[in-house]
Amino acid sequence: MNHRLQSLLLLAVIASCRTVSDGNGKASDSDWLIASPILAQQIEDEAARLPWTHGFERLEQIRWFSMVGEPSYDTLLELCEDERDDVASAALSALGNTQDRRLVPYIHRIEWSKERQGGDLGLERARTLLNLGDWSEIPVLIRGLRDNRQYTRTLCIQALHGATGETYGFDAKADLTDRVRAIDSWEVWWRARTGEGLLGQSGS
């Protein structure tokens, strides 16, 4: 099935989404649009498969969840707390790709251990928030530019550039000296943006 046909079928299923109420006409506990039974089963099936997919198949699942959007939010937010970092990261990525800024406070409320928050999962949360328009964790991504792994540095600079339009000369493949120089520029920019640079000058 080609992507166009798949997208049309998915849109048709999403169109059947509904809100759920009990016998008294009260809305369900969910804050989001509730899927029809057919779509709800599809979401459940994809969530069950997610831990066991890799590479292109995993990327396709992330794209699928992003296209489903709101009816999948409860499931994705639950997956964000999965004990497996790659599963939680995939769920975060799908949420970020929706571009739905209503998700920001929900993502801030996700609780992980300090160790998980300080690792790759924290970087993914920062990327997700930035994709949703929340710049509060940009310092996490700037720190990620110092990572020893080129792939991680690339993801961080792509997120920063996508939001700000700037790179300050950072190249994930450059040698350490050039990278540090660019990171210093990013840190100066952030301090100036948050007023720390101005405060530092006035106190000198």
C-alpha positions in Angstrom: 0.0 0.0 0.0 1.5 3.3 -1.0 1.8 6.2 1.4 -0.9 8.3 -0.2 -3.5 5.5 0.0 -2.4 4.7 3.5 -2.8 8.3 4.6 -6.3 8.5 3.0 -7.4 5.4 4.8 -6.0 6.7 8.1 -7.8 10.0 7.7 -11.0 8.2 7.1 -10.6 6.2 10.3 -9.6 9.3 12.3 -12.8 11.0 11.0 -14.8 8.4 12.9 -13.2 9.5 16.2 -15.7 10.4 18.9 -15.7 11.6 22.5 -16.9 9.1 25.0 -19.5 9.7 27.7 -21.0 7.7 30.4 -24.7 7.2 30.9 -25.0 10.6 32.6 -23.5 12.4 29.5 -20.2 13.1 31.3 -17.0 13.0 29.3 -14.5 10.3 29.8 -11.4 10.8 31.9 -9.2 11.5 28.8 -8.3 15.1 28.0 -8.2 14.2 24.3 -10.4 13.1 21.5 -11.2 9.5 21.9 -10.7 7.1 19.0 -13.4 5.0 17.5 -13.2 1.3 18.4 -11.4 0.4 15.2 -8.8 3.1 15.5 -8.4 2.4 19.3 -7.6 -1.2 18.4 -5.0 -0.1 15.8 -3.4 2.3 18.3 -3.2 -0.5 20.9 -1.7 -2.9 18.3 0.9 -0.4 17.2 1.8 0.4 20.8 2.3 -3.4 21.5 4.6 -3.7 18.5 6.6 -0.6 19.2 9.2 -2.2 21.6 10.1 -4.8 19.0 10.6 -2.6 15.9 13.8 -1.0 14.7 15.2 1.2 12.0 12.9 2.2 9.2 10.0 0.2 10.7 10.3 2.2 13.9 10.4 5.5 12.0 7.3 4.5 10.1 5.5 3.8 13.4 6.5 7.2 14.7 5.2 8.8 11.6 1.9 6.8 11.9 1.3 7.9 15.5 2.0 11.5 14.5 -0.6 11.3 11.7 -3.2 9.8 14.1 -2.5 12.7 16.5 -4.8 13.4 19.3 -6.6 10.0 19.7 -3.1 8.5 20.3 -1.9 11.0 22.9 -2.9 9.0 26.0 -1.2 5.9 24.7 2.0 7.9 23.7 2.2 9.7 27.0 1.9 6.4 28.8 4.7 5.0 26.6 6.9 7.9 27.5 7.1 6.4 31.0 8.1 3.0 29.7 11.2 1.6 31.4 12.9 1.1 28.0 14.6 4.3 26.9 14.2 3.6 23.2 10.4 3.1 23.5 10.0 6.3 25.6 12.1 8.2 23.1 10.0 7.0 20.2 6.8 8.1 21.9 8.3 11.5 22.6 9.4 11.8 19.0 5.9 11.0 17.8 4.4 13.6 20.1 6.9 16.2 19.0 6.1 15.6 15.4 2.4 16.4 15.9 3.3 20.1 16.5 0.4 20.2 19.0 1.5 22.7 21.6 -1.2 21.6 24.0 1.1 18.7 24.8 3.8 20.8 26.4 2.6 20.7 30.1 1.9 17.0 29.8 5.5 16.3 28.7 6.8 18.5 31.5 5.0 16.3 34.0 6.6 13.1 32.8 8.7 11.7 35.7 11.9 9.8 35.2 14.8 9.0 37.5 17.6 11.6 37.6 19.9 9.2 35.7 17.4 8.8 32.8 16.6 12.5 32.7 20.3 13.3 32.4 20.9 10.9 29.5 19.6 10.4 26.0 16.0 10.5 27.2 16.5 14.0 28.5 17.9 15.1 25.2 14.8 13.6 23.4 12.5 15.4 25.7 14.3 18.7 25.0 14.0 18.1 21.3 10.4 17.3 21.6 9.6 20.4 23.6 11.5 22.5 21.1 9.5 21.0 18.3 6.4 22.0 20.2 7.6 25.6 20.6 8.9 25.4 24.2 12.5 26.7 24.4 12.9 26.2 28.1 15.2 23.2 27.7 17.5 24.6 25.0 20.4 24.5 27.4 20.0 20.7 27.5 20.5 20.6 23.7 23.4 23.0 23.9 25.0 20.6 26.3 24.2 17.8 23.9 26.5 19.4 21.4 29.4 18.3 23.6 28.4 14.6 23.4 31.1 12.3 22.2 28.7 10.7 19.6 28.4 12.5 16.3 24.9 11.2 15.7 23.8 12.8 19.0 25.5 16.1 18.2 23.8 16.1 14.8 20.3 15.6 16.3 20.9 18.4 18.8 22.2 20.9 16.2 19.3 20.0 13.8 16.8 20.7 16.6 18.5 24.0 17.5 18.8 25.1 13.9 15.2 24.2 13.1 13.9 26.4 15.9 16.3 29.3 15.7 17.6 29.3 12.2 21.1 29.5 13.6 24.1 27.2 13.9 26.7 29.6 15.1 29.2 27.6 13.0 28.6 24.3 14.7 29.4 21.3 12.6 28.9 17.9 14.3 31.7 16.5 12.2 34.2 19.2 12.9 37.2 18.8 15.2 36.8 19.4 18.9 38.4 22.8 18.9 36.0 24.2 16.3 33.0 22.6 18.0 33.9 24.1 21.4 34.2 27.5 19.8 30.8 27.2 18.3 29.3 25.8 21.5 30.7 28.9 23.4 28.8 31.0 20.9 25.6 29.1 21.6 26.0 29.6 25.3 26.6 33.3 24.9 23.5 33.5 22.8 21.4 31.7 25.4 22.7 33.8 28.3 21.9 37.0 26.3 18.5 35.7 25.4 17.6 34.9 29.1 19.1 38.1 30.4 22.0 36.4 32.1 24.5 38.1 29.8 23.1 41.6 30.6 23.0 40.9 34.3 26.6 39.7 34.2 27.7 42.9 32.5 25.9 45.1 35.0 27.5 43.3 37.9 31.1 43.5 36.6 
